[in-house]
Amino acid sequence: MSYVKMIVHNKYYHEVYKYYSGRIGKKIYNSPATGKTPLKQLRYQDRKAERFCRWKLDNNFKAGDLFITLTYKADEKPASEQVRKNISSLLARLRIEYKRVNKSLKYIYVAGRTKRGAVHFHIVLNKIDINIISEAWKKIAGGKVLAQSLYGREFGKLASYLIKNSCETFYSNDKIHSKRYCSSNNLELPAIERKIIGAKEWRKQPKAPKGYIIDKSSLYNGYGWLENENGWNGCKTQYYRLIPIETTHYSKRKSLTRINIPILDFIEGNKYHDTNNAIRYR
């Protein structure tokens, strides 16, 4: 029996996945057609969306880029079709503004709707004058812009936050988009390398290749899932993260895996405020 070793070459770290595949000897059964996607499959798809969102964030954005929230007027409950038109109009306008400063717009966004019907967007995009976004959104929807700066260079918890926020609306009867998140086409994904290893199993304590160390907190030895006539059974898997030795001192900083949410800032008119009423730009 063999297994698959998948290495994801991210910008500042590498990820290693080890798992069995039905294509190379281990028989894995598909679940019978039920007309409805099983809950565990949906949760797997959520995690997959989060993983791809994290890869795009880590490989395309950096400290100083923007994490913004767009809102509508307090009493406004726009229809999903109108919401899609509004965000499309904003992105079209921003592409023009970015070209004026010799930049290409890069973004990832999710849309959410509260139980009361209020809609908001969370958007990550490369740095630009925040007043440009504020003025554009005010003309399009009459709403406000909350803005924060990213810091660090790994955004795993931000990806988790975005997908969690999106899923609340994605699984509702009035979803705004058919995808868990939306992103620009110019975002780079990491190179992925797959190898077939001719062994029955892998070491529970893997060894790091020369020039790297293993992030011990990331090491996972556990099970995936599959379904057959006997019910749910585990399929072994392993995951860990490799960090280049020259960046080890940086990778241990706790701030790398936190979302930058110190104070919510907002735009009003042409001035940039924070909640302590001190005008600033970060």
Backbone hydrogen bonds, N-H to C=O, Kabsch-Sander energy under -0.5 kcal/mol:
donor,donor_aa,acceptor,acceptor_aa,energy
2,S,24,I,-0.7
3,Y,197,I,-1.9
4,V,19,Y,-3.4
5,K,195,K,-3.0
6,M,4,V,-0.6
6,M,17,Y,-3.4
7,I,193,E,-3.3
8,V,6,M,-0.5
8,V,15,E,-2.8
9,H,7,I,-0.6
9,H,191,A,-2.9
10,N,8,V,-1.4
10,N,13,Y,-1.2
14,H,242,L,-2.7
15,E,8,V,-2.1
16,V,240,Y,-2.9
17,Y,6,M,-3.0
18,K,238,Q,-2.5
19,Y,4,V,-2.1
20,Y,236,K,-0.7
24,I,21,S,-1.4
25,G,22,G,-0.6
26,K,21,S,-1.2
27,K,25,G,-0.6
28,I,26,K,-0.6
42,L,38,P,-2.0
43,R,39,L,-2.2
44,Y,40,K,-1.9
45,Q,41,Q,-2.2
46,D,42,L,-2.0
47,R,43,R,-2.2
48,K,44,Y,-2.3
49,A,45,Q,-2.4
50,E,46,D,-2.3
51,R,47,R,-2.3
52,F,48,K,-2.3
53,C,49,A,-2.3
54,R,50,E,-2.4
55,W,51,R,-2.3
56,K,52,F,-2.1
57,L,53,C,-2.3
58,D,54,R,-3.0
59,N,55,W,-1.6
60,N,56,K,-0.8
60,N,57,L,-0.7
61,F,57,L,-2.0
64,G,150,L,-2.8
65,D,62,K,-2.0
66,L,125,L,-2.5
67,F,148,Q,-2.7
68,I,123,I,-3.0
69,T,146,L,-2.7
70,L,121,F,-2.1
71,T,144,K,-2.2
72,Y,119,V,-0.8
76,E,73,K,-1.9
83,V,79,A,-2.2
84,R,80,S,-2.2
85,K,81,E,-1.7
86,N,82,Q,-2.3
87,I,83,V,-2.3
88,S,84,R,-1.9
89,S,85,K,-2.2
90,L,86,N,-2.2
91,L,87,I,-2.3
92,A,88,S,-2.1
93,R,89,S,-2.0
94,L,90,L,-2.5
95,R,91,L,-2.1
96,I,92,A,-1.2
97,E,93,R,-1.9
98,Y,94,L,-2.8
99,K,95,R,-1.9
100,R,96,I,-1.4
101,V,97,E,-0.7
101,V,98,Y,-0.9
102,N,99,K,-1.6
103,K,98,Y,-2.6
108,I,124,V,-1.9
109,Y,182,C,-2.8
110,V,122,H,-2.1
112,G,120,H,-2.7
114,T,118,A,-2.8
117,G,114,T,-1.6
120,H,112,G,-2.3
121,F,70,L,-2.0
122,H,110,V,-2.1
123,I,68,I,-3.0
124,V,108,I,-3.0
125,L,66,L,-2.0
126,N,106,K,-1.3
132,I,129,D,-1.4
133,I,129,D,-0.8
134,S,130,I,-2.2
135,E,131,N,-2.5
136,A,132,I,-1.9
137,W,133,I,-2.7
138,K,134,S,-2.2
139,K,135,E,-1.8
140,I,136,A,-2.0
141,A,137,W,-3.1
142,G,137,W,-1.1
142,G,138,K,-0.6
143,G,137,W,-0.7
146,L,69,T,-2.8
147,A,265,D,-0.8
148,Q,67,F,-1.5
150,L,65,D,-3.0
159,A,155,F,-2.1
160,S,156,G,-2.0
161,Y,157,K,-2.2
162,L,158,L,-2.5
163,I,159,A,-2.3
164,K,160,S,-2.3
165,N,161,Y,-2.3
166,S,162,L,-2.2
167,C,163,I,-2.6
168,E,164,K,-0.9
169,T,165,N,-0.5
169,T,166,S,-1.2
170,F,166,S,-2.6
171,Y,167,C,-2.0
172,S,169,T,-1.5
175,K,172,S,-0.5
182,C,109,Y,-2.7
184,S,107,Y,-2.2
187,L,184,S,-1.0
191,A,9,H,-0.8
193,E,7,I,-2.9
195,K,5,K,-2.4
197,I,3,Y,-3.0
197,I,195,K,-0.6
198,G,196,I,-0.6
199,A,197,I,-2.1
212,Y,209,P,-1.8
213,I,243,I,-2.1
215,D,241,R,-2.6
216,K,214,I,-1.2
218,S,215,D,-1.9
219,L,215,D,-0.6
219,L,216,K,-0.8
220,Y,239,Y,-2.8
222,G,220,Y,-0.5
222,G,237,T,-2.1
224,G,235,C,-3.3
226,L,233,N,-1.4
227,E,29,Y,-0.7
228,N,231,G,-1.6
231,G,228,N,-2.1
233,N,226,L,-1.9
237,T,222,G,-2.0
238,Q,18,K,-2.2
239,Y,220,Y,-2.1
240,Y,16,V,-1.6
241,R,215,D,-0.5
242,L,14,H,-3.4
243,I,213,I,-2.7
245,I,211,G,-2.4
247,T,244,P,-1.7
248,T,245,I,-1.5
250,Y,247,T,-0.6
251,S,247,T,-2.4
252,K,248,T,-1.1
253,R,250,Y,-1.7
256,L,253,R,-1.4
257,T,254,K,-1.4
258,R,255,S,-1.2
261,I,259,I,-1.6
265,D,147,A,-0.8
265,D,263,I,-0.5
266,F,273,H,-1.6
267,I,145,V,-1.8
268,E,271,K,-1.8
271,K,268,E,-1.7
273,H,266,F,-2.1
273,H,271,K,-0.6
275,T,264,L,-0.5
277,N,274,D,-2.1
279,I,277,N,-0.6
280,R,272,Y,-1.6
